[in-house]
Amino acid sequence: MDIKSAKLVAALGLAVTLAGCTEEKIPGPTADNCAPGMYEKNLAGLSKESNRNEFTANCKSFLAAKKMTEWKFEKSPEGKY
């Protein structure tokens, strides 16, 4: 009986380990992944609503940070300073 219970515990452990491998991965927020065409493709590839929400939030945050750090150098007017 001891061998049967050890096999059962080993089989359950293997099943639990493999169950963690099937979880889908959320793409990281990059300029390529958050571009309009790839964004829709990545969003359609996610099956869980929570993963879609997380990807959307990550892309919105990435794009907001990118917008805040973009700037264009403008010279000051000659007589102002």
N, C-alpha and C positions, 0 to 999 in steps of 0.2 A: 504494500500500500504506500510505502514511503517513496518508491520510485515513481509511481503514478502521480502523486501529488507534486513531486519535483518537476516532472515533465509538464504538468498543467501550469505550474508557476512560471516555468521557462517559456511556454507558449504564450501565456498572458503577457509576460514581460516583452516578448518580441512583438506582439500585437500592439501594445501601447507605444513602443518605440517607433514602429512603422506608421502608426496613426499620426504622429507628429510630423512625419516627412511629407504628408499629402497636403499640408497647409499651403495655400497659394501665397506667393510673395508679391508684395506691393512694390511697384517700380519707384525708384527714388526720384525726387523732384529735381530734374535737370532742365537745362534750356531745351534740349531735344525732346524729353518726355512731356514737357508742358507746352510744347508748340501745338497750335490748333489741330493739325492732322494726327499727330502721334497721341495727343491727349485723348481724343475720341477713341482711337484704336486701343490704347491702354485701358481706358474706362470700360470699353465693351468686353475686354478680356478678363475683367474681374467678376467673379460670380457672386460674392457676398456683398450685401448692401453696406455693411460696416467698412469693408475694404475700399469700396468705391467712395464712401464719404471721407475716409482717411486720405486717399489719393487726391481727391478734390481739395481738401483743406491744405494738404502739403503743397500742391501746385499754386493755390491762391497765395499762400504765405511766401513761397519762392518768388512768384512774380511781383508781389508787393515789395519784398526786400530788394529785388533787382531794380524796380522802378525808383526806390528811394536812393539807391547808390549810383544811379546814372546821373551824370551832369555834363554840361557843356561849358567850356571856358569862354567867358565873355570879358573883353577888356573894359576897364572902367573908362568913362568919358574923360577926355583930356583935362578939362578945367575943373573937375569936381574935387580932386584930391590934391 
